[in-house]
Amino acid sequence: MRGSLRVALGLILLAAAGIVLMPAAWLDRPLAARTHARVRLAGAAGPWWRGQGVLTTEGGVARLAVAWRVVLMPLMTGTLVVELQPGDDDAMPSGTITARRGSIEVRDLRVHAPAALVPALMSAQEALALGGDLELRAPAFSWRGNQGSGAFEATWRRARAVAGPLAVNLGIVSASIAPSGGALGGTIRNSGGDVTIDGTVGERAGVIDVALALKPTQSAPEAVRTMLPMLGTSDGAGGVRLTWRSAR
């Protein structure tokens, strides 16, 4: 009996060690499946729970170096705690994300990424290309059930959007998103650029809704003034209204 217990314990320890020592490169497969191979994890090193690598879009258009550490003990209670490890140049994401059934908590999150990475995470990537740098901050945010607290602040600098033959300079775009009535909601504004932006963004039951009103500025190129009404519903004054919906 003791011999059988030793064998069983040995097999359990061997399986646990195998899981713990799985390489970080293994994470590329679920990431590729989730994004339909639009985003991959390249150059992964270390074990899956304490690794580093580079998130890269198809063709290497956008790249973001990341390093992470998964705290192992909370996994025993069904809680995932991921600590994003910053680099020496402050260019890598940092902060702590805690997820458990029905809730998520974010602390001191800061992500500075190329805007070109965003369309690769959405189904509209074939129709839209983005330029510039995106910074996302969330000092404290939590969501439990259908209630939350805190906020996300995003700033998109040197913002540029290309849709088909139309390239638009958007200046600096700012967004603020916070819990509101069992959902997430916020505003989108900009300063400078070829158009003015006045919009809202919201999330409810896993569906993201974006509504934007775009109007050309006095300095907008003629190409922008001509093409803008073709992108959405005209407001009768040279501007358009755009709506977009996607699963989270």
C-alpha positions as CSV (number, residue, x, y, z in Angstrom):
1,M,0.0,0.0,0.0
2,R,2.8,2.4,0.9
3,G,4.6,1.7,-2.3
4,S,1.4,2.5,-4.3
5,L,1.0,5.7,-2.4
6,R,4.6,6.7,-3.1
7,V,4.1,6.0,-6.8
8,A,0.9,8.0,-6.9
9,L,2.5,10.9,-5.0
10,G,5.5,10.7,-7.4
11,L,3.2,10.9,-10.4
12,I,1.3,13.9,-9.0
13,L,4.5,15.7,-8.2
14,L,5.9,14.9,-11.7
15,A,2.7,16.2,-13.3
16,A,2.8,19.4,-11.2
17,A,6.4,20.0,-12.0
18,G,5.6,19.5,-15.7
19,I,2.8,22.1,-15.5
20,V,5.0,24.6,-13.6
21,L,7.9,24.2,-16.0
22,M,5.9,24.5,-19.2
23,P,7.6,27.2,-21.4
24,A,6.1,30.7,-21.9
25,A,6.2,29.9,-25.7
26,W,3.2,27.6,-25.0
27,L,1.0,30.8,-24.5
28,D,1.4,31.7,-28.2
29,R,-1.1,29.0,-29.2
30,P,-4.1,30.2,-27.2
31,L,-3.3,33.8,-28.1
32,A,-3.2,33.0,-31.8
33,A,-6.5,31.1,-31.5
34,R,-8.1,33.9,-29.6
35,T,-7.1,36.6,-32.2
36,H,-7.3,34.4,-35.3
37,A,-3.5,34.7,-35.6
38,R,-3.6,38.5,-35.8
39,V,-1.5,38.7,-32.7
40,R,1.3,36.3,-31.7
41,L,3.8,36.0,-28.8
42,A,7.3,36.0,-30.3
43,G,10.6,35.4,-28.7
44,A,9.0,34.0,-25.5
45,A,11.4,33.0,-22.7
46,G,11.1,31.5,-19.3
47,P,8.3,29.4,-17.8
48,W,4.7,30.2,-18.6
49,W,4.1,31.7,-15.1
50,R,7.2,34.0,-15.2
51,G,8.1,34.8,-18.7
52,Q,8.7,37.5,-21.2
53,G,8.2,38.0,-25.0
54,V,7.0,40.4,-27.6
55,L,3.4,40.8,-28.7
56,T,3.5,41.3,-32.5
57,T,0.9,41.8,-35.2
58,E,0.9,40.0,-38.5
59,G,3.8,41.2,-40.6
60,G,5.4,42.9,-37.5
61,V,3.5,46.2,-38.0
62,A,3.2,46.6,-34.3
63,R,5.3,45.2,-31.4
64,L,5.0,45.4,-27.7
65,A,7.5,43.9,-25.3
66,V,5.9,42.3,-22.2
67,A,7.0,40.5,-19.1
68,W,4.8,38.9,-16.5
69,R,4.6,36.9,-13.3
70,V,1.7,34.7,-12.3
71,V,1.4,34.3,-8.5
72,L,1.0,30.6,-8.1
73,M,-0.5,30.2,-4.6
74,P,-3.8,32.1,-5.4
75,L,-4.4,29.6,-8.3
76,M,-5.2,27.0,-5.6
77,T,-8.4,29.0,-4.7
78,G,-9.3,29.7,-8.3
79,T,-7.8,33.2,-8.4
80,L,-5.5,34.4,-11.2
81,V,-3.1,37.2,-10.2
82,V,-0.8,38.5,-13.0
83,E,1.9,41.0,-12.2
84,L,3.1,42.9,-15.3
85,Q,6.8,43.5,-14.9
86,P,8.1,47.0,-16.1
87,G,11.3,47.4,-18.0
88,D,14.2,49.8,-17.4
89,D,13.0,52.2,-20.1
90,D,9.4,52.3,-18.8
91,A,8.1,51.2,-22.2
92,M,6.7,47.8,-21.0
93,P,3.3,47.4,-19.4
94,S,3.1,47.4,-15.6
95,G,0.5,46.8,-13.0
96,T,-1.4,44.0,-11.3
97,I,-4.5,42.2,-12.7
98,T,-6.5,39.9,-10.4
99,A,-9.3,37.8,-11.8
100,R,-11.6,35.3,-10.2
101,R,-15.1,34.0,-11.1
102,G,-17.4,37.0,-11.6
103,S,-14.8,39.7,-10.8
104,I,-11.7,41.5,-11.9
105,E,-9.5,44.0,-10.2
106,V,-6.8,46.2,-11.7
107,R,-4.1,48.1,-9.8
108,D,-1.5,50.6,-11.0
109,L,-2.0,49.5,-14.7
110,R,0.0,51.4,-17.3
111,V,0.3,50.3,-20.9
112,H,2.1,52.3,-23.6
113,A,1.6,50.6,-26.9
114,P,1.5,51.4,-30.6
115,A,-2.0,52.2,-31.7
116,A,-1.6,49.8,-34.6
117,L,-1.9,46.9,-32.1
118,V,-5.5,47.8,-31.4
119,P,-7.2,46.9,-34.8
120,A,-5.5,43.5,-34.6
121,L,-7.5,42.7,-31.5
122,M,-10.8,43.5,-33.2
123,S,-12.8,42.1,-36.1
124,A,-12.5,45.4,-38.1
125,Q,-8.8,45.2,-38.6
126,E,-9.0,44.7,-42.4
127,A,-10.8,48.0,-42.8
128,L,-9.0,50.2,-40.4
129,A,-5.3,51.1,-39.7
130,L,-4.2,53.2,-36.8
131,G,-1.0,55.2,-36.2
132,G,0.4,56.9,-33.2
133,D,1.0,55.9,-29.6
134,L,-1.7,54.8,-27.1
135,E,-1.3,55.1,-23.3
136,L,-3.7,53.4,-21.0
137,R,-3.8,54.0,-17.3
138,A,-5.9,52.6,-14.5
139,P,-4.7,53.4,-11.0
140,A,-7.5,51.4,-9.5
141,F,-10.4,49.6,-11.1
142,S,-12.6,46.7,-10.0
143,W,-15.7,44.9,-11.3
144,R,-17.8,42.4,-9.3
145,G,-21.0,41.0,-10.7
146,N,-22.6,44.0,-12.3
147,Q,-21.1,46.7,-10.2
148,G,-17.7,48.4,-10.4
149,S,-15.5,51.3,-9.2
150,G,-12.5,53.2,-10.5
151,A,-11.8,54.3,-14.1
152,F,-9.7,53.8,-17.2
153,E,-8.0,56.8,-18.8
154,A,-6.6,56.5,-22.4
155,T,-4.6,59.0,-24.4
156,W,-3.8,58.5,-28.1
157,R,-1.1,60.8,-29.2
158,R,-0.1,61.6,-32.9
159,A,-3.4,59.8,-33.6
160,R,-4.0,58.8,-37.2
161,A,-6.6,56.7,-38.8
162,V,-6.6,55.2,-42.3
163,A,-9.8,53.7,-43.8
164,G,-9.4,52.8,-47.5
165,P,-8.2,55.8,-49.4
166,L,-8.9,58.2,-46.5
167,A,-6.1,59.1,-44.0
168,V,-7.2,61.4,-41.2
169,N,-5.0,63.2,-38.6
170,L,-6.9,63.1,-35.3
171,G,-4.4,65.0,-33.1
172,I,-4.6,63.9,-29.5
173,V,-7.5,61.7,-28.6
174,S,-8.6,61.2,-25.0
175,A,-11.1,58.7,-23.5
176,S,-12.3,58.2,-20.0
177,I,-14.3,55.0,-19.1
178,A,-15.9,54.2,-15.7
179,P,-18.7,52.0,-14.3
180,S,-22.2,53.4,-14.6
181,G,-25.4,51.7,-13.8
182,G,-24.2,48.1,-14.2
183,A,-22.3,48.9,-17.3
184,L,-19.2,50.7,-18.5
185,G,-19.5,54.1,-20.1
186,G,-17.4,57.1,-21.1
187,T,-16.5,59.8,-23.5
188,I,-14.1,60.3,-26.4
189,R,-12.8,63.7,-27.3
190,N,-9.8,65.1,-29.2
191,S,-7.7,68.3,-29.7
192,G,-6.1,69.3,-33.0
193,G,-6.1,67.3,-36.2
194,D,-8.3,67.3,-39.3
195,V,-11.6,66.6,-37.5
196,T,-13.2,67.2,-34.1
197,I,-14.4,64.1,-32.3
198,D,-17.3,64.1,-29.8
199,G,-18.3,60.5,-28.9
200,T,-19.3,57.9,-26.3
201,V,-18.1,54.4,-25.6
202,G,-19.9,51.8,-23.5
203,E,-19.9,48.1,-22.6
204,R,-22.8,46.1,-21.4
205,A,-23.3,42.3,-21.2
206,G,-20.1,41.7,-23.2
207,V,-21.0,44.1,-26.1
208,I,-19.0,47.2,-26.8
209,D,-20.8,50.2,-28.4
210,V,-19.0,53.2,-29.8
211,A,-20.8,56.3,-31.2
212,L,-18.8,59.2,-32.8
213,A,-19.7,62.5,-34.3
214,L,-16.9,63.8,-36.6
215,K,-16.7,67.2,-38.1
216,P,-13.9,68.6,-40.3
217,T,-11.9,71.5,-38.9
218,Q,-11.1,74.7,-40.8
219,S,-7.6,73.4,-41.6
220,A,-8.8,70.0,-42.8
221,P,-7.6,68.9,-46.3
222,E,-10.1,68.9,-49.1
223,A,-9.7,65.1,-49.4
224,V,-11.0,64.8,-45.8
225,R,-13.9,67.1,-46.4
226,T,-14.9,65.2,-49.5
227,M,-14.5,61.6,-48.2
228,L,-15.8,62.1,-44.6
229,P,-19.5,62.2,-45.6
230,M,-19.1,58.8,-47.3
231,L,-18.0,57.1,-44.0
232,G,-21.2,57.4,-42.1
233,T,-24.6,59.1,-41.7
234,S,-24.3,62.8,-42.7
235,D,-25.3,65.4,-40.2
236,G,-26.1,67.9,-42.9
237,A,-23.2,70.2,-42.0
238,G,-20.3,68.4,-43.5
239,G,-19.9,66.0,-40.5
240,V,-20.9,62.4,-40.0
241,R,-22.1,60.1,-37.3
242,L,-20.5,56.7,-36.9
243,T,-21.5,53.7,-34.8
244,W,-19.6,50.5,-34.1
245,R,-20.5,47.4,-32.1
246,S,-18.4,44.4,-31.2
247,A,-18.3,41.5,-28.8
248,R,-15.8,42.1,-26.0
